[in-house]
Amino acid sequence: MKGVLRHPFRFAFQSLCLGAGLLLSFIDFAWTILLRGDRPVNVARCLALHRAARRCLRSIGGSIVVEGPPPARGLLVSNHLSYVDILVLGSITPAIFVAKSEVQHWPVFGWFAKQSGCLFIERNRRSDVARINQLVASRLQENMLLVIFPEGTSSDGSDVLPFKSSLLEPIVGLDHPLSVAHISYTLAEGDPGQDICYWGEMTFATHLLKLLSRRRPVATVRFAPIDARPDCRKELARYLHGAVRGLKSSGLPHGERAFPVNA
């Protein structure tokens, strides 16, 4: 609450912008799904999420720096810092996310997650993996991009947590393009590890209030394609974890470009 009291006008303005963005996105989702034409409903929902993510990220003054080619289809494995990650990755490229089941119960954002076609996994039920496997295979047949956060939880970004091999079960042996990504955040003022990253015992409402009082959050996203991949689930988890950690430690090359979220 300190940030809200310290910057009440910024908080009020960004809250109004976010509310307007969510309202427009609600209308967009309804319009898109009802009038999707010949497009599959999952593709229509994915595109609606892409537009909603850009609106919401723009409403909080966010911008993105992209390094490497963003994938358009297949599988994307990324580290996980916050619910803001979905806005960031969803702004860059249309995608469907595999998320923990708790997300669908979040106020407002949970509704959008369900409408956008997110695949919700019960992390404490090993039997749920088979259901997710079928859904993942179905979406990939539609040439869509699926994003998986195999850390299983979010962190403060100081390191990449070990990958849970069970969360990678749906992609073992699949012959589809595979990429990795690393997300990091900076702020004009404040601590990204506390003000953007959503982890530990933080509560959603309190964190969102803090985020809306911050100025100019910037996300840096680094992408890299994966060519060879192990067939063993545990080896794949270690291999992809190393690839994402490698992106974290790499410097920005001359190919860096700013992604136009204000377009």
N, C-alpha and C positions, 0 to 999 in steps of 0.2 A: 504493500500500500504506500510505502514511502515514495516510490517513483510517481504514483498517481498524484499524490499531494504536492510533489515537487514540480511536476509538469502537468497541471490540470488541463490547460488548453490543448496541449499536444494529445493528451489522453482522450479528451472529448472529441477532437477532430478525427483521430484515427479510429475511434470507436464508431463514430457516425459513418465513416468511409467503409469500415468493415461491415457494419449493418446493411448499408446500401449494396455492397458487393454480394453479401449473402442473399439478399432479397432478389437481386437480379439473377443470381445463380439459381435460386429456387424456380424462378420463372423459366429460365433457360433449360433446366432439367426437364420440367414438365413439357415445354414446347418441343424440345428435341426428341424426347421419348415418344410423344404422341404423333409427331410428324417426321419420323426418322426416314421415311421413304423405304428404299430397298436395303438400307444398311441394317446389319444385325443389331439387335438391341444392345448387346454388350459394347459394340463399337460406338454406337451413339452415346451411350453413357460415358465411355472413356473420353470422347471428344468434349462432352459437356463438363467433365471434371477438369480437363485441360484449360478450358476457358475460365472455370470457377477458380482454379488455383491461381491463375494470372491476376484475376480481379482481387482476390484476397491478399495476395502478396503485395500487389500494388497499393492496397489500402493501408498497409502498415509501413509503407515507404521502403519496402525491400527491393534489393537488386541482386543480380546473380553474375558471377564470373564463371565461365565455362571453359574447361580445358579438355581437349580431346573430342572425338566424334560421339555425340549422344546416339545411342541405339534407337532404332525405330520399331524393332520387333524382337521377339525372342525373350531371353531372360536377363535380368539385371540384378546383380547382387551388390548390396551397399551396406555401409555402416549406418547406424541409426542414433540420432541425437535428440530428436524432438518430433512432435506432430507437424512442425514447420517443414520437416523433410518432405512430406507429401506435397505441400504447396510448391516447394522448390523443384523437385523432380517432375511433378505434374505440370509445372509451368514450362519446363524445357521441352518435354515431349509427352504426347498422350500415352498413358500407362494405366494398368490395373495393378493394385497393390495387394499383397498378402499381408494381413494385419492380425494382431491378437484380437480375440473375440470381445475383449472389454471395450474396444474402440466403438463398437456399434451402439453402446449404451451412453456414450458421451452426449451431452446436450448439443443440439444443432449440428455439430460436426459429425456425430454418429449417424445422423439421418443422411447427410451428404455422402458419407462413406458407403452406406448401404445402397443409396441410389446410384452411385458411380460404379457399382459392380465389384467393390472390394471383396476379396475372399477372406473370410474370417476363420482362423484356426484356433481350436481349443488346445492350448499348449500343454495342459495337464492330462490330456486324453491321447494316448499313443494311437488308439484306434482311429482317431480323426485324420491321421496322415493319409489313409487310403482314400477318404472322401476328397481331400484337397488334391491328391494326385490326379484324380479323374477330372476335377475342375480345371487344374492347370493344363492338362493335356487338351481339354476342350478349347480353352482360350488361345492356346498356342496354334491350334488348327485354324483359328480365325486370323492368324498373322498379327497378333497383338503383342504388346510388350508387357511382361509381368515383372514386378519389382518385389524382391524378397529381402528382408532384413534378418539375416541368420544369427545375429547376436542374441536375438530373442528378447531383448530389452533395450532401452536407450541408456546413454551415458553422458558424461560431461565433456566428452571429446578429447580427453587427455591421451587416450589410447583406444585402439580397436579391440573390443572384447572378443574372447574366443568364440568361434562360430559353433552353434549347436548343429551337429550333423543331422539330427532328425528333421530339422527345418529345411534341409537341402534334399531330403529324400525325393520330393516331387521332380527334381531336375536330373537325378542320376540316370545316365544312359539315354537321355533325350538328345536327339539330333537336331538341335535348334541353336541359333546364334546365342552366345553367352558373353556377357560383359560385366565388368565390375565398376564401381564408383566409390569415391570418397567425398563426403560432405564435411565442410568446416564453416564456421561463422565468425564474423568480426562485427564490432559495434563502434559507432562514433563515440559512444560513452557507455560505460557499464561493463559487466563481465559476461561474455557469451555463454560461459559454462553454467551460469546461474540464471541469466535473463532470457536466453534463447533455448538452450538445451533443457529438456524436460525429463528428469530422471529421479531416481531415489524415491523419497517420500513426498515429493512435490504434489500439490493438488492442481487439477486442471484450471479451475476458476481463478485461483490466486496467481498462477503462472501467466495466464492470459492477460490479466489486469497489468501485471508487470511488463509484459511484452508490448502492450499497447501504449505504454508510457516511454518506450525507448525510441531512439532516433537512428534512422538509416542502418538497419541490419543488412549485412552483405553476406551472401552465401557463396562459397567457392566450391565448385563441383568438378572433380576430375574423373574422366571416363577412360577406360581402356578395354579393348576387345580381348577375349580369351580364346586362343586357338586350340591347343591341346588341353585335355582335361582328364583327370583320373576317373576310373569307373567305380572305385570304392568310395562309399559315402563319407567315411571318416577322412580318407586321404583327400577327397575333394574339399571338405571343410577346411583342412589345414592349407591346402593349395590356394583356395580363394581368399582365406584370411591373410595369407602372406601377400597376395596380390593387392588387396585393399590397403594393407599397412604400407606396402611399397608406394602406393599413390599418396598416402598421407605424408610420407617423408620426402617425396620428390618436389623439386622446385618448379615454378611456373616457367615453361619454355616460351619461346618466341611466338608460339601459336596461340597464346592466351587471347581471349576475346570476351567482351562484355555482352551478356545476353540481354536483349532489349525488352525487359519486362514492362516498360512504360509504353510500348508500341500499341 
